[in-house]
Amino acid sequence: MQTKSAGYRILQWLRGPLAPGYFDGAQAYDLVKSAENNTWVPTPELPFWLILSRACYTEQTRSFPAIELQDLKAVLKLEYGNDPAVRYLIVDAEPDVSRRFVIVWRLRPELALGSRIWIPETLALSLGLSDNSVVRYQSRVVATQDFWLAKSSRGLVSTPVSLGINSASAFAMGASLPEPEKVEILSSTELPQVMLKGLRGFTVAHMLSLLPNLDARAILPKVALGLAPLAVILMVYLGVSSAYLAWQKSRLEVNLGAVNGDVVQVLDARTRYESAAESLTEMSAWLNQQSPAANAWLVLRPLLDTVRVESFRREYNRIVIAGTAPRATDVLERLSADPRIFDARFDEPTSQSGNRDYFIISFRVNRDGGPA
């Protein structure tokens, strides 16, 4: 018999006003019961906390320059802050990435969910996936409709399976992802269990991103009712923690009083030394990551017989080129094969103009021009 996880038991315990549900646009389902019974279990009432079917919203990944996070939040608030049908999530950026990505979900106009919390099913499913993994899953709404879903450093991307995108390779190429080594297939009845698994990785940042324009008067009674047991446990925990911290503080004060001035000076000198050493290590690592732009022209010179370079720029420690070629993937393969190049990738999906592909590729150049 399979043992239920602690997170799964908490979701069962919270069944009621705050229990997670699923909504396909017409019918609501009890997500926990559906996972237990391996079938979709309808519920007569629309839950307060909903996971929405992919058919209930549109999904878009937007790209922004690498501006400060607070500035990006201000831009998004100006654009979407007053729209109750929109939710968005800023993807955590890597330190050397020159772009920031934001996933935007827009609710279908005919759906009015009021002050309920709704989570896109693609987000709930992706939280249980590893990076660069590809999943094909069956829709709950239309039994014959499947969707592609992938998770990468740019967040998540999904699209319906169609004649033009009928393989994982075609989906990965269109989404600027590496060739997937393995594709997971999920049936409709497997979705509740995978969604509940994904909700275990749901953070406070995710919740805050999905809470615009809530009516406090409508949600406070429901939240208070669902959180009453947790409030009692929290109060007991805080009381025990406060007593323990007070005892620890008294012990530390006694121990610190016995330390003489020479020991304090030694510890202070050691702290300053470790801080200086850490700063020097970080500065050295940063300098070693910088790529000279001059070496990039040595790399591009053999490609100029077939590649038309329209723009060439340096963003942080990456070289970014835009141009056209008979096949954009050939350009990426030739760059990746060059020992002077590493971390080459498409920055944007490719497009066609006539018989040529338009591309934007970024890469890094080794400082010494030799193999990495």
PERACOR-V342228 format. One record per residue. RES is the residue in three letters. SS is DSSP state (A for helix, B for strand, O for the rest). PHI is phi in whole degrees, -180 to 180 (none if undefined). D_CENTER is the distance of its C-alpha to the mean C-alpha in Angstrom with 2 decimals. Layout:
RES,SS,PHI,D_CENTER / RES,SS,PHI,D_CENTER
//
This chain:
MET,O,none,33.66 / GLN,O,-76,29.91 / THR,O,-84,29.04 / LYS,O,-77,26.50 / SER,O,-76,23.81 / ALA,A,-63,24.04 / GLY,A,-63,20.85 / TYR,A,-66,22.36 / ARG,A,-67,25.66 / ILE,A,-63,24.25 / LEU,A,-62,22.89 / GLN,A,-66,26.42 / TRP,A,-66,28.07 / LEU,O,-85,26.24 / ARG,O,-58,27.38 / GLY,O,147,28.87 / PRO,O,-59,27.68 / LEU,O,-107,24.16 / ALA,O,-69,23.77 / PRO,B,-70,20.81 / GLY,B,-126,22.11 / TYR,B,-130,21.32 / PHE,B,-132,22.69 / ASP,O,-101,23.48 / GLY,O,103,25.12 / ALA,O,-134,28.52 / GLN,O,-132,28.42 / ALA,B,-98,26.54 / TYR,B,-135,26.09 / ASP,B,-79,25.98 / LEU,A,-69,22.81 / VAL,A,-67,24.27 / LYS,A,-63,27.62 / SER,A,-64,26.17 / ALA,A,-68,24.37 / GLU,A,-68,27.65 / ASN,A,-92,29.89 / ASN,O,58,27.81 / THR,O,-156,28.63 / TRP,O,-79,27.55 / VAL,O,-106,29.52 / PRO,B,-66,30.16 / THR,O,-129,30.45 / PRO,O,-72,32.89 / GLU,O,-107,30.92 / LEU,O,-81,27.61 / PRO,O,-63,25.42 / PHE,O,-72,24.00 / TRP,B,-111,20.48 / LEU,B,-121,19.46 / ILE,B,-104,17.01 / LEU,B,-94,17.88 / SER,O,-61,18.85 / ARG,A,-59,17.38 / ALA,A,-77,20.89 / CYS,A,-92,20.60 / TYR,B,-153,18.22 / THR,B,-106,17.26 / GLU,B,-128,13.86 / GLN,B,-143,13.47 / THR,B,-105,11.22 / ARG,B,-106,13.10 / SER,B,-114,13.77 / PHE,B,-129,15.42 / PRO,B,-61,17.48 / ALA,O,-78,16.37 / ILE,O,-86,17.99 / GLU,O,-61,17.85 / LEU,A,-61,15.05 / GLN,A,-65,17.85 / ASP,A,-66,19.28 / LEU,A,-65,16.16 / LYS,A,-62,15.97 / ALA,A,-66,19.67 / VAL,A,-64,19.41 / LEU,A,-67,16.95 / LYS,A,-66,19.20 / LEU,A,-64,22.20 / GLU,A,-83,20.91 / TYR,A,-118,19.36 / GLY,O,-58,20.63 / ASN,O,-105,23.59 / ASP,O,-104,22.23 / PRO,O,-70,21.89 / ALA,O,-92,20.59 / VAL,B,-117,17.34 / ARG,B,-128,14.00 / TYR,B,-145,11.17 / LEU,B,-139,7.86 / ILE,B,-83,7.65 / VAL,O,-77,4.89 / ASP,O,-60,6.40 / ALA,O,-95,9.19 / GLU,O,-74,11.46 / PRO,O,-60,15.03 / ASP,O,-102,16.71 / VAL,O,-81,14.50 / SER,O,-93,16.69 / ARG,B,-132,14.33 / ARG,B,-114,11.55 / PHE,B,-119,9.38 / VAL,B,-130,9.17 / ILE,B,-96,8.66 / VAL,B,-117,12.03 / TRP,B,-116,13.67 / ARG,B,-121,17.47 / LEU,B,-70,19.74 / ARG,O,-60,22.88 / PRO,O,-58,25.84 / GLU,O,-79,28.02 / LEU,O,-95,25.70 / ALA,O,-116,26.49 / LEU,O,-102,24.54 / GLY,O,59,25.94 / SER,O,-94,24.34 / ARG,O,-72,22.45 / ILE,B,-84,18.82 / TRP,B,-123,17.07 / ILE,B,-121,13.70 / PRO,B,-61,12.91 / GLU,A,-65,13.63 / THR,A,-65,11.05 / LEU,A,-69,8.29 / ALA,A,-61,10.77 / LEU,A,-71,11.44 / SER,A,-69,8.14 / LEU,O,-65,7.75 / GLY,O,-97,11.04 / LEU,O,-104,10.48 / SER,O,-89,10.70 / ASP,O,-61,9.38 / ASN,O,62,11.57 / SER,B,-93,12.95 / VAL,B,-121,14.48 / VAL,B,-128,15.69 / ARG,B,-114,18.49 / TYR,B,-127,19.10 / GLN,B,-90,22.04 / SER,O,-68,21.90 / ARG,O,-76,23.50 / VAL,O,-79,25.23 / VAL,O,-116,26.75 / ALA,O,-63,27.75 / THR,O,-93,28.22 / GLN,O,-103,24.88 / ASP,B,-109,22.07 / PHE,B,-131,18.54 / TRP,B,-92,16.47 / LEU,B,-144,12.78 / ALA,B,-141,10.71 / LYS,B,-125,7.45 / SER,B,-144,7.59 / SER,O,-66,7.14 / ARG,O,-94,6.92 / GLY,B,106,3.95 / LEU,B,-127,6.38 / VAL,B,-145,10.08 / SER,B,-142,13.04 / THR,B,-161,16.75 / PRO,B,-66,20.02 / VAL,O,-72,22.15 / SER,O,-138,25.13 / LEU,O,-63,28.08 / GLY,O,-79,26.38 / ILE,O,-125,23.16 / ASN,O,-110,24.78 / SER,O,-141,23.51 / ALA,A,-64,20.36 / SER,A,-65,21.64 / ALA,A,-65,22.07 / PHE,A,-64,18.60 / ALA,A,-64,17.08 / MET,A,-65,19.50 / GLY,A,-66,18.76 / ALA,O,-97,14.98 / SER,O,58,15.82 / LEU,O,-113,14.70 / PRO,O,-68,17.14 / GLU,O,-61,19.63 / PRO,O,-70,18.32 / GLU,O,-81,20.61 / LYS,O,-146,20.21 / VAL,B,-119,19.39 / GLU,B,-93,19.08 / ILE,B,-109,21.08 / LEU,B,-119,20.61 / SER,O,-85,23.45 / SER,A,-60,23.39 / THR,A,-74,24.85 / GLU,A,-85,22.17 / LEU,A,-60,19.35 / PRO,A,-56,20.26 / GLN,A,-65,20.11 / VAL,A,-68,16.71 / MET,A,-65,15.31 / LEU,A,-62,17.04 / LYS,A,-63,15.60 / GLY,A,-66,12.00 / LEU,A,-65,13.24 / ARG,O,-66,14.31 / GLY,O,-94,10.82 / PHE,O,-76,10.67 / THR,O,-100,11.09 / VAL,A,-62,13.37 / ALA,A,-62,10.85 / HIS,A,-61,9.32 / MET,A,-62,13.04 / LEU,A,-64,14.21 / SER,A,-70,11.99 / LEU,O,-106,13.56 / LEU,O,-122,17.07 / PRO,O,-80,18.82 / ASN,O,55,22.58 / LEU,O,-91,23.43 / ASP,O,-87,27.15 / ALA,A,-61,27.81 / ARG,A,-65,31.21 / ALA,A,-84,29.81 / ILE,A,-100,27.12 / LEU,A,-61,28.83 / PRO,A,-60,31.41 / LYS,A,-68,28.93 / VAL,A,-65,26.67 / ALA,A,-62,29.83 / LEU,A,-65,31.17 / GLY,A,-73,28.09 / LEU,A,-97,27.56 / ALA,A,-57,31.28 / PRO,A,-61,31.29 / LEU,A,-66,28.30 / ALA,A,-64,30.12 / VAL,A,-63,33.18 / ILE,A,-62,31.37 / LEU,A,-65,29.64 / MET,A,-63,33.05 / VAL,A,-63,34.64 / TYR,A,-62,31.92 / LEU,A,-65,32.24 / GLY,A,-64,36.02 / VAL,A,-65,36.04 / SER,A,-64,33.54 / SER,A,-64,35.70 / ALA,A,-64,38.83 / TYR,A,-66,37.32 / LEU,A,-65,36.09 / ALA,A,-64,39.54 / TRP,A,-64,41.23 / GLN,A,-64,39.03 / LYS,A,-64,39.77 / SER,A,-63,43.50 / ARG,A,-66,43.39 / LEU,A,-65,41.58 / GLU,A,-63,44.12 / VAL,A,-66,46.95 / ASN,A,-66,45.52 / LEU,A,-67,44.78 / GLY,A,-65,48.31 / ALA,O,-87,49.72 / VAL,O,-82,47.93 / ASN,O,-84,50.33 / GLY,A,-64,49.65 / ASP,A,-64,49.68 / VAL,A,-65,46.77 / VAL,A,-61,44.74 / GLN,A,-65,45.46 / VAL,A,-64,44.45 / LEU,A,-64,41.11 / ASP,A,-66,40.52 / ALA,A,-64,41.44 / ARG,A,-64,39.16 / THR,A,-62,36.19 / ARG,A,-64,36.99 / TYR,A,-64,37.36 / GLU,A,-64,34.02 / SER,A,-65,32.28 / ALA,A,-66,34.12 / ALA,A,-64,33.38 / GLU,A,-64,29.63 / SER,A,-63,29.75 / LEU,A,-65,31.78 / THR,A,-63,29.46 / GLU,A,-64,26.42 / MET,A,-66,28.60 / SER,A,-64,29.89 / ALA,A,-63,26.48 / TRP,A,-65,25.45 / LEU,A,-64,28.75 / ASN,A,-68,28.44 / GLN,A,-83,25.14 / GLN,O,-72,26.79 / SER,O,-107,27.85 / PRO,O,-68,31.20 / ALA,A,-68,31.03 / ALA,A,-63,34.57 / ASN,A,-65,33.68 / ALA,A,-64,31.29 / TRP,A,-68,34.40 / LEU,A,-66,35.98 / VAL,A,-73,33.07 / LEU,A,-76,33.11 / ARG,A,-55,36.92 / PRO,A,-68,37.27 / LEU,A,-91,34.83 / LEU,O,-70,36.74 / ASP,O,-72,39.12 / THR,O,-123,36.61 / VAL,O,-103,33.75 / ARG,B,-103,34.20 / VAL,B,-87,32.17 / GLU,B,-93,31.65 / SER,B,-150,29.77 / PHE,B,-143,29.18 / ARG,B,-147,27.43 / ARG,B,-116,25.92 / GLU,B,-119,22.68 / TYR,O,58,22.57 / ASN,O,-104,23.32 / ARG,B,-118,22.33 / ILE,B,-98,24.77 / VAL,B,-118,23.67 / ILE,B,-122,26.14 / ALA,B,-126,26.40 / GLY,B,179,29.17 / THR,B,-129,30.54 / ALA,B,-157,31.77 / PRO,O,-57,33.20 / ARG,O,-141,30.08 / ALA,A,-65,26.88 / THR,A,-66,25.88 / ASP,A,-64,29.24 / VAL,A,-64,28.46 / LEU,A,-64,25.18 / GLU,A,-65,27.12 / ARG,A,-67,29.99 / LEU,A,-66,27.87 / SER,A,-65,26.03 / ALA,A,-79,29.49 / ASP,O,-75,30.92 / PRO,O,-66,31.26 / ARG,O,-84,30.87 / ILE,B,-115,27.31 / PHE,B,-148,24.06 / ASP,B,61,20.34 / ALA,B,-84,21.30 / ARG,B,-161,18.80 / PHE,B,-74,18.60 / ASP,O,-87,16.99 / GLU,O,-141,17.50 / PRO,O,-59,18.61 / THR,O,-75,22.36 / SER,B,-140,25.03 / GLN,B,-110,28.76 / SER,B,-136,31.75 / GLY,O,69,35.01 / ASN,O,-104,35.08 / ARG,B,-127,32.59 / ASP,B,-97,28.81 / TYR,B,-94,27.15 / PHE,B,-141,24.37 / ILE,B,-132,22.44 / ILE,B,-121,22.02 / SER,B,-123,21.19 / PHE,B,-157,22.39 / ARG,B,-119,23.85 / VAL,B,-113,27.57 / ASN,O,-63,29.23 / ARG,O,-62,31.40 / ASP,O,-91,34.51 / GLY,O,76,34.04 / GLY,O,-105,34.36 / PRO,O,-63,32.20 / ALA,O,-68,29.13
//
